[in-house]
Amino acid sequence: MTGASAAFDLRGKLALVTGGGNGIGAGIAGVLAQAGASVVIADRDASAAGRTVEALQQQGHRAYAVAVDLAVEASVVKACAEVIAAHGTPWLLVNNAGLHDRELLLETTVGEWDRIMAVNARGPLLMTREIARAMVASGAGGRIVNIASNSARTPSVVGLASYASSKGALVALSLTSAFELVEHGITVNTVLPGGVVTPGAIGARGPATAGPGRRKPPLGMCEPQDIGAAVLFFASPAARHVTNQMLTVDAGASLT
């Protein structure tokens, strides 16, 4: 394989995608599998993870599942150990899983804040710690891609104080991780999705959606595979010298 194809070839690489059972995570897993990667779906929803794995396997891809609850440290440690024991150290970690529920700022509760932070911010920290340790020990480098949100930079829908703050924390985690891991040949980058049509976004709990984020983006709503394409770039040989960067995929919403 030569030229442009080789620049995005992930054959022989193992990718671990959190929240890969549905939505953006499933789209990311599909794109990575098409590029030749073996994909492990880490999800709390075993049924959803199983369906995604089965669909990928039916297409001729190598895919596996592991159960994980990102809000529970012991679960994260156990899941990462199981993946490494069964499949080896991942080349790529995609911290994608997240909660989308809304709560108006003046009605925010500590319980909801803590629930969202546990999954959206602390979970990726724990996943990064466990997988990066293995990457460092292997001496082969690696890639970490964090899926944050453009809402961390540009508020556009009411009720996202906890969600946007958790994604802002994830952006900061990316920057710090890139700084501390670069000496080990591990790159860390961030994708900032805008509006994406997913079951999680559609079914999010909270007040009715209100704000400029309701407007249709100039290029139309993003789909999960659009986020997957950005992840593929950061994971690919083409991005071997790219770290500590953020890429917004919002279909031009930031222009409106």
C-alpha positions in Angstrom: 0.0 0.0 0.0 1.5 3.4 -1.0 0.5 7.0 -1.3 -2.6 8.4 0.3 -3.9 4.9 1.3 -0.8 4.1 3.3 -1.1 7.5 5.1 -4.3 6.3 6.7 -3.6 2.6 7.1 -4.2 1.1 10.6 -3.7 -2.5 9.7 -2.0 -4.3 12.6 -3.1 -1.7 15.1 -5.5 -2.2 18.1 -8.0 0.5 18.9 -9.9 0.8 22.2 -13.1 2.9 21.9 -15.2 3.8 24.9 -18.9 4.2 24.4 -18.6 2.4 21.1 -21.9 0.6 21.4 -24.0 3.4 20.0 -23.8 6.9 18.3 -20.5 8.6 17.8 -18.5 5.7 19.3 -20.0 3.2 16.9 -19.3 5.5 14.0 -15.7 5.9 15.2 -15.3 2.2 15.6 -16.6 1.6 12.1 -14.2 4.1 10.5 -11.2 2.7 12.3 -12.2 -0.9 11.4 -12.5 0.1 7.7 -8.9 1.5 8.0 -7.7 -1.9 9.1 -7.6 -1.6 12.9 -8.8 -4.3 15.3 -11.4 -2.6 17.5 -12.3 -3.2 21.1 -15.7 -1.7 22.1 -15.7 -0.7 25.8 -19.2 0.1 26.9 -21.5 -0.2 30.0 -24.3 -1.4 27.7 -23.2 -5.0 26.9 -26.1 -5.5 24.4 -25.2 -2.4 22.4 -21.5 -3.3 22.4 -22.4 -6.8 21.2 -24.5 -5.5 18.4 -21.7 -3.2 17.2 -19.1 -6.0 17.4 -21.4 -8.4 15.5 -22.0 -5.8 12.8 -18.3 -5.2 12.3 -17.5 -8.9 12.3 -20.1 -9.5 9.7 -18.3 -6.9 7.5 -15.1 -8.9 7.9 -13.5 -6.7 10.6 -11.8 -7.8 13.8 -13.9 -6.5 16.7 -14.3 -7.4 20.4 -16.2 -6.1 23.4 -15.4 -5.4 27.0 -17.7 -4.3 29.8 -16.8 -1.1 31.7 -18.4 1.5 33.9 -16.4 4.6 33.6 -17.8 6.0 36.8 -16.2 3.1 38.8 -12.4 3.1 39.1 -12.2 -0.7 39.8 -14.3 -1.3 36.6 -11.9 0.8 34.5 -8.9 -0.9 35.9 -10.4 -4.4 35.4 -11.5 -3.7 31.8 -8.2 -2.3 30.7 -6.4 -5.3 32.2 -8.7 -7.6 30.4 -8.1 -5.9 27.1 -4.4 -6.0 27.4 -4.3 -9.6 28.6 -6.6 -10.8 25.7 -5.4 -8.6 22.8 -2.2 -6.8 23.8 -1.6 -3.1 24.4 -3.8 -0.8 22.4 -2.1 1.5 19.9 -5.0 3.9 20.1 -7.3 4.9 22.9 -10.4 6.9 22.0 -12.1 8.4 25.1 -15.5 8.9 23.6 -18.2 7.8 26.1 -20.1 10.6 27.7 -23.4 11.7 29.2 -25.4 14.4 27.4 -28.2 15.2 29.9 -29.1 18.9 30.4 -29.9 20.8 33.6 -30.5 24.6 33.7 -27.7 26.5 35.4 -30.0 28.0 38.1 -31.4 24.5 38.8 -28.1 22.6 38.8 -27.7 20.0 41.5 -24.5 18.6 42.9 -25.7 15.1 42.2 -26.1 15.7 38.5 -22.8 17.6 38.3 -21.0 14.7 40.0 -22.7 12.1 37.8 -21.7 13.8 34.6 -18.2 14.6 35.7 -17.6 11.0 36.8 -18.2 9.6 33.3 -17.2 12.5 31.1 -14.0 13.7 32.9 -12.9 11.3 35.6 -13.5 8.2 33.4 -11.2 9.4 30.6 -8.6 10.3 33.2 -8.7 6.7 34.5 -8.7 5.2 31.0 -5.7 7.4 30.0 -3.8 6.4 33.1 -4.3 2.7 32.6 -3.7 2.5 28.9 -0.9 5.0 28.8 0.9 3.0 31.4 0.8 0.0 29.2 1.8 2.1 26.1 4.8 3.4 28.0 5.8 0.0 29.1 5.6 -1.4 25.6 7.9 1.3 24.3 6.1 1.4 21.0 4.4 4.8 21.4 0.7 5.2 20.7 -2.2 7.6 20.2 -4.9 9.0 22.4 -7.8 10.9 21.0 -10.3 12.6 23.3 -13.8 13.4 22.1 -14.8 16.6 23.8 -17.4 19.1 22.5 -17.5 22.5 20.8 -19.9 23.4 23.6 -16.8 23.7 25.9 -15.8 26.7 23.8 -19.0 28.1 22.3 -22.2 27.8 24.4 -25.1 27.3 22.1 -27.8 25.3 24.0 -29.1 26.0 27.5 -28.7 23.4 30.2 -25.2 22.3 29.5 -23.3 23.8 32.5 -22.3 20.4 33.8 -21.8 18.8 30.4 -19.8 21.7 28.9 -17.7 21.9 32.0 -16.9 18.2 31.9 -15.8 18.6 28.3 -13.7 21.6 29.2 -12.0 19.4 31.8 -11.4 16.8 29.0 -9.8 19.4 26.8 -7.5 20.3 29.7 -6.7 16.6 30.3 -5.7 16.3 26.6 -3.3 19.2 26.9 -1.7 17.9 30.1 -1.5 14.3 28.8 0.1 15.5 25.5 2.7 17.3 27.6 3.6 14.4 29.8 3.4 11.6 27.3 5.2 13.2 24.3 8.6 11.9 25.5 7.2 8.4 25.2 6.2 8.8 21.6 2.5 9.0 22.5 0.4 11.7 20.9 -2.7 13.2 22.4 -5.3 15.2 20.5 -8.9 16.3 20.8 -11.9 16.3 18.5 -14.6 18.9 19.2 -17.9 17.8 17.7 -20.8 20.1 17.1 -24.3 18.8 16.7 -24.3 15.1 15.8 -27.4 13.0 15.2 -27.2 10.2 17.8 -29.6 8.3 20.1 -27.9 9.7 23.1 -28.3 13.3 22.0 -31.9 12.7 20.9 -32.8 11.0 24.2 -30.9 13.3 26.5 -32.9 14.3 29.6 -33.5 17.8 30.7 -35.3 21.0 29.6 -36.4 21.5 25.9 -33.5 22.4 23.7 -33.2 26.2 23.3 -30.5 28.5 21.9 -28.6 29.1 18.7 -27.6 25.4 18.7 -31.1 24.6 17.3 -30.2 26.2 14.0 -29.2 23.9 11.2 -25.5 24.1 10.5 -24.5 25.4 7.0 -23.3 22.0 6.0 -26.1 20.0 7.6 -25.9 18.0 10.8 -22.9 15.9 11.4 -23.1 12.1 11.5 -21.0 9.8 13.7 -18.7 8.8 10.8 -17.7 12.5 10.4 -16.3 12.4 13.9 -14.7 9.0 13.1 -12.9 10.6 10.1 -11.3 13.2 12.4 -10.2 10.4 14.8 -8.7 8.4 11.9 -6.6 11.4 11.0 -5.1 11.7 14.5 -4.6 7.9 14.7 -3.0 7.6 11.3 0.6 7.6 10.1 -0.3 11.0 8.4 -0.5 12.6 11.9 2.7 11.1 13.3 4.0 14.5 14.2 0.7 16.0 15.4 0.0 16.3 19.1 -1.6 18.7 21.6 -4.1 19.8 18.9 -7.9 20.3 18.7 -10.0 19.8 15.6 -13.6 21.1 15.5 -16.1 19.1 13.4 -19.3 21.2 13.5 -20.4 21.4 9.9 -19.8 25.2 9.9 -22.0 25.9 13.0 -19.4 28.1 14.4 -19.8 30.4 11.4 -23.4 31.2 12.3 
